[in-house]
Amino acid sequence: MVFILDTNIIWHYLKKDEVMKVVEKMFDPFNPEFTVIISIVTAAELYALAAKNNWGSKRKNALTNFLDALVIIDISDWRLVQY
């Protein structure tokens, strides 16, 4: 299964809050059998939020590591319309 996640869902995962727990329980998108896709715009928004919230290098590195595990596609990528 493929999940396309938006900025707000990833943000909740980074905060490890109640919304993340609900998404995990209902969908389990980070199950190794599934693929998680985000757009490059989502990645950029997450880095902008990190800057706005004055994240230090440790949290920014954690964000980068988190995003490295995802498939990041350009918003004009034709494969996006398949899902």
C-alpha positions as CSV (number, residue, x, y, z in Angstrom):
1,M,0.0,0.0,0.0
2,V,1.1,3.6,-0.7
3,F,0.4,6.5,1.6
4,I,0.8,10.1,0.5
5,L,1.2,12.2,3.6
6,D,0.9,16.0,3.9
7,T,2.8,18.4,6.1
8,N,0.4,18.3,9.0
9,I,0.5,14.6,9.4
10,I,4.3,14.5,9.2
11,W,4.4,17.4,11.7
12,H,2.3,15.3,14.1
13,Y,4.7,12.4,13.7
14,L,7.7,14.6,14.5
15,K,5.9,15.8,17.6
16,K,4.8,12.3,18.5
17,D,1.5,13.5,19.7
18,E,-2.1,12.1,20.0
19,V,-2.8,12.6,16.3
20,M,0.2,10.5,15.4
21,K,-1.1,7.7,17.7
22,V,-4.5,7.8,16.0
23,V,-3.0,7.7,12.5
24,E,-0.7,4.8,13.6
25,K,-3.7,2.9,15.0
26,M,-5.9,3.4,12.0
27,F,-3.5,3.1,9.1
28,D,0.0,2.1,10.3
29,P,1.6,4.0,7.3
30,F,5.2,3.3,8.4
31,N,4.7,-0.4,8.3
32,P,7.8,-1.7,6.3
33,E,5.4,-3.3,3.8
34,F,4.1,0.1,2.8
35,T,5.5,3.1,1.0
36,V,5.2,6.6,2.3
37,I,5.4,9.4,-0.3
38,I,5.6,13.2,0.4
39,S,6.0,16.0,-2.1
40,I,9.0,18.2,-2.2
41,V,6.7,21.0,-1.0
42,T,5.9,19.1,2.2
43,A,9.6,18.7,2.8
44,A,10.2,22.4,2.3
45,E,7.3,23.3,4.6
46,L,8.7,21.1,7.3
47,Y,12.2,22.7,7.1
48,A,10.5,26.2,7.1
49,L,8.5,25.2,10.3
50,A,11.7,24.0,11.9
51,A,13.4,27.3,11.1
52,K,10.3,29.3,12.4
53,N,10.4,27.3,15.6
54,N,14.1,27.8,16.1
55,W,15.0,24.2,16.0
56,G,18.6,23.4,16.9
57,S,20.9,21.2,14.8
58,K,19.9,18.0,16.7
59,R,16.2,18.4,15.8
60,K,17.0,19.5,12.3
61,N,19.2,16.4,11.8
62,A,16.4,14.2,13.2
63,L,14.0,15.8,10.6
64,T,16.5,15.1,7.8
65,N,16.9,11.5,8.9
66,F,13.1,11.1,9.1
67,L,12.6,12.5,5.6
68,D,15.5,10.4,4.2
69,A,13.3,7.3,4.9
70,L,10.5,8.6,2.7
71,V,10.0,8.9,-1.0
72,I,10.0,12.6,-1.9
73,I,8.6,13.5,-5.3
74,D,8.3,16.7,-7.3
75,I,4.7,18.0,-7.3
76,S,4.6,17.7,-11.1
77,D,5.6,14.0,-11.0
78,W,3.0,12.1,-13.0
79,R,3.2,9.1,-10.6
80,L,1.4,11.2,-8.0
81,V,-1.9,11.0,-9.9
82,Q,-1.8,7.2,-9.8
83,Y,-2.6,7.3,-6.0
